[in-house]
Each structure stands twice: as structure tokens, then as C-alpha cells.
């Protein structure tokens, strides 16, 4: 290879005449004209910046540049000075400076032209990559369709096999109706980008398409797209499929998914987790948050187990909803057009899959005490290089994000309480009609907003966030203090409600005659 590249370089050669002698001059074909002129002046004994012209045997003027015609030793060119006097040393220096300045300007304009050309070529290349990516997706879809058809034919040949108990999967909208995601790409303002990193972010001001663009931005911003070689088109498809597989429940819907993920993104920035955790840990945290309530039916685990639903039977009464969320998450990822981890090493994907499953299963509130108690002893000697410590931290982080609404400003948090109570009341009404046990905190005849929130904030939220605060003291002002303020506000509202109820009772006990007087 070395000899081939050397032979490919052929210098330009011209011959000059001086004092009846012929001189051979060699230069690169990529030389600047000013360099060639200086070389010619030096060859014939003139100062570098002498004004000259080059003529052939017929006195025809030859252009001094790399494209000048070659000649032979028998027909040399002549260098003719255009000035009778030589430049003084000062003039020579000034001329040299001016030449260098001119060259610098020339380079600047060439660099700008080069930048323009590179930008246009890069745009064309990105477009080509996008089209190639779409072609690959279509090929994978065809392969998948053929596999499904083959499996169906295989199952058809065994259709006479009897089965006493059959569990039919509920339809899941895994395949999109659209070939390419149609949601527009929003350009996020710097104000929005900064707001996304804070717990005060108002999630109610955004449409679904805008939330999808924000989630897409988070994956790019954290370096996850680059690290795991995600196809940008596949990322869009995956996010759209995630959104379509959240039901329109009052609380457990796609906006809740976005709310939890945005809080996780904020936690990563607030706690400086990019410097403490690996990108694999971060993609597990973000993807676990996005998928943690997929296809939630709007009825909690207690209902699933008491009503002996299909999910409870399938998962043996062990976190049926959380197991279902995991299953749907990886069914979506199993679709080639939605597999954001298609280019990841199998061993790394195995680690990511296990991490996501661990986090989603940790969101079961029945495991809250177990997970919190497991983390507490590790805080004093916490080691970010210890895998067990990191897993315990990630489980606590997703739990905090999942129940973090009261961390937000009152005007953002308050509507979430109404949404949750609406979902609770719908479930308790159904439980009453089916003769199933009803939890007191879900019974519309027994619960109010203040009573629903005070106990939860005092005995669940504040202890959980204060435990995390021991490892990350910076969350006190941004997260723990808002929880304390929220507790105080609901306690004041409860006192007002109690006073009104007491007044109502006294009014009802006044004899009718006294009321008339």
C-alpha cells in the first residue's frame, strides 16, 4: 500500500532559462500560485516578491499557477521582471506580509465554502440514512410477518389438541397503523429545555405530540441514542407505540407516564447521576419510567386478585399489573420497527432487560416497605461501584418518581389528586357491585381529598424522600420541602372541613322552633 501511494504522487516540472543555462523546477500540483511565483524568483536569483511574468520561446505569457503547461529542457521558459529595480528589504517584508494576509483571507473564504459544502453533504447523508433505515424496518416487518404466518400454519396443524383451561391474550396495539410516525418534530426552546430538568415542570400544558418530542429530546440529551446506536426513526416509532399502549384512564395514562419520566430526567440532573452512574444505568432508569404502567387497566392489584382476573391467574397473584407492564414493554420491543436496542450487544441487552424488569416490578406499592428498608442501611456507606447498592438506589428512584406528584407546585399537583380519586371511586363502585372488598381510602362515601393525601404524604412520601435526601442533600429544597408544605396545606384544609362538619351537625341539632325564631 505504501509503494502504491508513493507512485501516485507526480510533481509538476518546468524548465527555466537563466544566463544561457537551463534550470529544472519541481513543485506540487496543489501549491498556491504565490508559492510557485516565489520559487521561480528564487531560481533565477530575484527576491521573492519581485513582480514577474513567465514567457515561452515565442514570448507568449504563461499563467503562473499549478495548471501551467509543462515544457522541456529544449524549450525553457523565461522569467521577466516587471520592475527595473529590486524591492528593498522593507518593501520585500511588506509585500510578504500583504501576500500572507491575502492568503489568510483566501483560506477563510475557502473554509466557509467548505463548511457549506460539508453541511449540504451531511444533510443529504442524513436523509439517505433515514431512507435506508426505513427500508430496513420494512424488510424486518416482512420477515416478522412471514414468521407469524409460518407459526399460524404450524398451529393450525395442531388445532385438534384439547386444552382444559385457555387464557386468551388481550389485544395489544403493538403494530402501528402508520408506517412512519406522523407527529411533528418540535424545536424545544431553551426555556423549555431548562424547565424539563426541574420538578416544577408543568405537565398539563403539553399535548401528546409535544410530550413525545420532549421524551425524544431526553434520550438524545442524555447520550443514550449515541451510546446504544439507536436508529432515530426507530426511537420515534417506539415512543409512538408506547403512547398508543397507555389506556385513557383518569390517572394511569400516558400523561402520568410522561410525568414520571420527566421527574426521573430531573432527578438525573439534580442528583448529578450522569457523573455517578453508567449510561446503561441511565437507559434502564429512563426506559423503566416510560414503560412502568403500560396497558394499565385502571383497576389496581387488589381488584385483580380479589376478582380473580385473567392477569391475576396468569401471574399467580404476584404483582399481576407490574408483571403485565413488563410483558407489554418487551412485546413492543420485540417488534423490529420498535426495537431501540436492536444494535446492542446481546449481553448488554440482557443486562438492560433485567434492569428494566427489576424497576417496573419495584413500583408495586405492596413492596414499598421492603424496598425502603433495604436501601436505608446502605446510605451511610453507599458505594456507586457496588452493583447491589446501585440496584437498590435505582428501585428507590423509580418509586420516588412514580409517587412524586405532590413534589410539584400546587396548581400542577392538585389536578392529579382529582384524577386518582376518580379512578379509585370507579374501582370501589365496581367492587361494591361485585361484592368484593373495598379499601376505605378508595370509597367515595368515606374519603376526601385532605384525608386521602395527609396520611400518604406523612407516612409514605416524606419518609421515602427524606431517606433519599441522606444520599443527595440537594433534593431537600427542590423536593422534600414542597412535600412538607403540601402536608401542612392539607392539614389546614382538613381542619376547615372538620369545622364545617361540626357546624353542620350543630345546625342540624337545633330544634325547629328555635330555627324559626
N, C-alpha and C positions, 0 to 999 in steps of 0.2 A: 504493500500500500504506500510505503514511503517513497519508493522509486517512482511510482506512478504519479504521485502528486508533484514530485520534483520536475518530472519531464513535462508536466502540463504547463509549467511557468516558462514563457518565452518572452525575453525582454525585447524592447524596441531598440533598433540600432540605426544610427545615421552617421554619415561621414562629413567632416568639416575640413575646409582648406584654410591653412594659415602659413604664410611665408613659404609658399610652394611646397608645404608638407601636408599630408593628409592625416587627420586625427579621427579616431573611432570613438563615438559617444554612445553609451548604453543607458537606458532608463526604463522604468516600469511603465506599462501601458496605463497604470492607474495614477501616475504622477499628475500634479496640478500644473497648469501652463506656466505659472510663476516659477515653480521649481525647475522646469525644463529650461526656461529663459536664463535663470541663474547658472545652470550647468553649462549652457552654451557660452555665456560670458566668461566663466572661469576657464573654459577650454581654450579660448582664443586670447586670454590674458587681459580681459576687461573686468572692471569692478562689477559686482553682482547686479547692481541696479542701473547699469548703463542702458539707455534706450537703444534697442537694436531692432534690425529686421533681418530675416533669413531669405536669401535668394538662391536660385539654382543656376545652372550653367547658362541658361537663356535669360538671366536677370528677372525671372518670374518670382514674385514674392510668395514665400511658403508660410502657411499659418503655423505658429509655434504652439502646439498642443499635442496630446498623446496620439491623435489621429493623423498627424502629418505623414505624408508618403515616405516610405523608405527609399534610400538611394544606394549607390555602390561606391566603392573606393575610387572608381574611374570617373565618377561624376559627382564630386563632393559639393555640398552647399557652402555658401559663404556667409559669414556674419558681418553685417554692415552696421556700424554705429550710426545712430541718427543725430548725435550731438558731436561737435568737434572737440569739446573738452570733456575730460573725465570729471565725474562728480567728486566734490571734496569729501573728506571723511564725514563731516557733519551732515552734508546733503545725502550721502550714502546711508547714514544711520537713519535720517528722517524718512528717506524713501523706503527703507527696510521696515520701519515702524508702520508707515502707511500701508505697505503691502500686507503686513501681518494683520492690521485692523481690517483691511478689505477681506482677507481670508477668513477672519473670525465671523464677519457679517455673513459671508457666503455660507459658512458652516451652519450658522444659526438658522438661516432660511432653509438649508438642506435638512436640518434636524426637524424643523416644523413640518416640512413636506413629508419627511419620513414618518413622523408621528401620525399625520393624516392618513398616509397610506396604510400604516400598521393598524390604525383604528378601523378603517374600512375593511381590511382583510380579516381582522378579528371578528367584526360583526358578521361578515359572510361565513366565517368558520363556525361561529356560534349557531347561526341559522342552520348550517349543514349538520352540525352535531345534533341539534334539536330534531331535524327531519330524520336523521339516522336512528335517533333514539325512538322516535315514533314507529319507524319500520320494525325495529327490534321488538317493540311492545306488541305490534300486530302479529309478528311471527310467533312470539311466545303465546299469544292468545289462541292462535290457530293450533299450536301444539297442545295446549291445555284442552281445547275443545275436542280434539281428536282423542286425547286420553280419557276425557269424560265419556265420549261416545263408546270407546272401547270397553270402559268399565260397565256402562249401561248394558251393552250387548252381553258382557260376561255375566252380569247379574240376571239378565233375562233368561239365560240358560239354566239358572238355579232357582227360578221363581216358584217352583213347586215345593221348596223347602219350608217346613212349618216352623213357626215361632210362636210360643205361647204369649210372650209379652213383647210388644213392639213400641219403641219410642221414636216418634217421627219428629225430626228437627223442624223447628220453626223457620220460616223463610227469612233469610238474612240477605240484605241488599248488597251483596259483595261485588257484583259486576255493575259498573256504572252504565247508565243509559247513553252517556255521551262518550265519544271516542277521545276527545280532548277536553280537559277542564275548561269551562267557559267563564269561570269567574275572572273578572278583570284584575290586572296587576296594579295595586295601589302603590303610589310612591309615598312612603311614610315621611312626614315632616320630622325635623329634628326634635320638635316639641313632643311629638308622639313617641319617638324612639326613646327619649329620656323618661317619659311618663310610664312606658311599658316596664321599666326597671323598678318601679315603686309600688308599694302596697296600696297607695291611694288611687291607683288607676281606676277610672270609672268604666266598668264593663257594660253598662247599659246604653252607651252612646253609639254602639257599633252594630252594623248589620253582619249577617253571617259571612258574606264575601269579604268584608273588611277584616273580620276575625281570622279567616283563613289566610289572608295576606300577612297579618301580624304573626301568626304561627310559623308561616313560611320564613318570614324575616328572622325569627328567633333561631331557627335551625341554621340559617346562614351565618348569623351574627356570632353564634357560639362555636363556629367552625366545624359543625357536625356534618354538613354537606360535603365539605372538602375532605375531612378525615375519613369518612366512610364511603367516599366516592359515590355519593347518591346522585342519580340522574335527576336533574331539576324537574323534568316533566313527570317522572315517577313520584317525586315528592308532592307535586300538585295533585296527582291522581289519588295518592294515599290519603292526603288531608281531606279531599272531597269525599272519598269513601268513608272516612271516619265520621265526617259531619252527617252523612246520609244514614249512618247506622246508630245515631243517637235518636231516641224517640222524642216526641213532642210532649214530654211530661212537664208539669208545672215547675219542678225543681231539677230533677236528674235529666238534663237536656244538654244540647251542645254548648249553650252559653255557660253552663256550670263547668263543662269540660275546659272551655277556654279560660274561665275564671281560675280554676285550679292550676292550669298550665302557666298562665301569666304570673300567678303568685310564686310558682316554682322558679320561673325565669327571674323574678325579682329577688328571690332568696339566693339564687346563684350569684347574682351581682352584689347583693347586700352583704352576704357572708364570704365573699371573695372565694367562692368554691372553684372557680376556674384555675386558681393557683394551688388548690389543695387536692382536687380530685382529677382523675384522668378523664379524657374525652369519652371513653367507654362508660364511665360512671355517669357523666352528664347526659349522654344519649339515653341511658336507662332511666334516669330521673325524668327527662322531658317526655319520652315516649310512654313511660308508665303513667304519667299525669294525663296525657292526651287520651289514653285508652282505658283509664281506670273505671269508667262507668258505661262502657259500650253496651248498647241494646238493653239498658236498664228498663224493666217493665213498669216501674213506678210503684211497686209493692216490695217491701223490704224482706230480709231473710226470714224474719219471724212469721210473716204471712206465708212465704213459700213452704216453710217446714210444717206449719200448722195445717195448711190446706193440702199438703202432700202433692204439690205441683210437680210437673214434669222435671223442672230444674232440681227440685229437692230430691226427687227419686234418682235422677241421673248422678248427682254428686253426693248422695248418701247423707243429706242434711248438713254437710260440712261446707260452710261458706258458699252456698249454691250460686248466689249472684256474682260474687267475685270470681269464682271459677268460670262462670259463663262469660264474664267480661274478658277474661284471658283467652278463652276459646275463640271468641269472635275476633279479638285483636289479631290472633295468629292465623285465623281463616282469611282475614283481609290480606295479611302479609304473604299468604301462600299464593295469592293471585299475582302472576308475573308483572302485570301492569301496575301493581300497587306495592311491590316488594322493594322498599327503600334500602334494604340490606342485601340486595342481590349481588353486589360486588364485594361483600365482606367475606373474609376467610371463615370457613366452617367452624373452626374452634372459637373464633371471636364471636360469631353469631350465637353459638351455643351459650357463651357467657352472657351475651346481651339478652337472649331469650329467658334464661334462668333469672336474671336480674329483674326483668320486667314482670315476670310471673310473681316473684317474691314481693315486689312492691304493690302490685294490684291486690294480691291476697292480704296484704297488710292493712288495706283500707277497710276491712271488716271491723266494725266498731266492737264486736264481741271480743276481739283480740287487743283492744286498746290498752288495757291494764298490763297485759303480758308484755307488749312491745315497749311500753314506757318503763316498766320495772327492769327490763333487760338493758335499756340504754343508761339508766341512772348510774349504775356502778362504774360505767366506762368513762364517764365525763372527766373525772379527776385526772386520769392517766390516758386520756384519749390519744390514739396514735393513728394518723392518717395513712400510715403504711400497713396497718393491721387490717386485713380483709374483713374479719369478723366485726371490728369496730365500724368500718365503712358501711357494711350491710345494715347494721343496727341504726346508723345515722340516716341512711337513705330511707329506711322504713319510717323513721320518725319524721323526716322531711315531708314525705308524701302525705302522711297523716295530718301534719300541720296545715299543709296547703289545701287538703280536702275539706277541712273544717274551719277555714280561715276567714269566712265572710265578715265576722264581727271585728276583724282587724281593720277593715276598710272604713272610710268615713260613713257616718250615719245614713246619709242620703243614698249611699251605694249599698250598705248592708241591710237596711230596713226592708226593702222590697223582697230580698231573699227569704226573710222570715215568713212573709206572707205566702211566698211560693211553696216553702217547705210545709207550712201548716195546711195549705190547700191539698198537697199530696198526702199528708198524714190523714186529714179528715176523709178524703176519698177512700183511703185504705180502711180506716176504722168503720166507716159506714158499710163497706162491703163485709168486713169481719162480723159486724153485728147481724147483717142479713144472712150470713152463712153460719152463724152460731159459733164463731171462732173467738178465742181470747182477744181482748182489746187492751193495748197498752194505755195507761192513763195519760201519758204525755201526747197521745195521738187522738184522744177523744174530744170531739168538738164541744161536748157538754161539760167538760171539766178543765180545759186548758185555755189560757190566754197568752198573748204574746209575752208579757213580762214573766209569767210563771214558767213558760216554755224556755225562756232564754237564761234566766238568773241561775238556775241550777247548772245548766250546761256550761255557762261561762265560768262560774265559780269552781266547779269540780272537775271539768274536763279541759276547757280551753286554757285558762290561766296556768294550771299546773303543768300542762304539756309545753306551752311556750316558755314558761319560766325554766323548765328543765333544759330546753334548747338554748336559752339565754346564757346558761352557765358556760356553754362552749362558745357561743357567739354573743358577747355582751352588746354588740352594736344593734341587736334587734329590739332592745328594751324600748327605746324611744319610738321606733317605727311600728312595732307590733304589740309589745306587751302593755305599754301604757294605754293605747287605744282600747284594749280589752278591759282594762280596769275602768276606764271611763264609761265604756258600754255597760259594764256591770252596775256601776253607780246610777246610770241613767235609767236602766230597767228597774232597779230597786226603788227609785223615786216614782216611776210610773206605777209600780205595784202599790206603793203607799197611797197614791191618789186613787187607784181603783178600790183599795180596801176602804178608804174613807168614804167614797161614793156608795159602796155597797152597804156600809154601816148606816149612812144617812138614809138610804133607800129602805132599809129594814125598819128604822125608827119611824119613818114616814108611814110605812105600811101598818105599824102597830098603834098609831094614833086613832082613837075612836072616831067614828064617822061624824058625830055631833061636834066634836072639837074641830074637825077639819072645816066644817061649815062656818063656825064662829071665826 
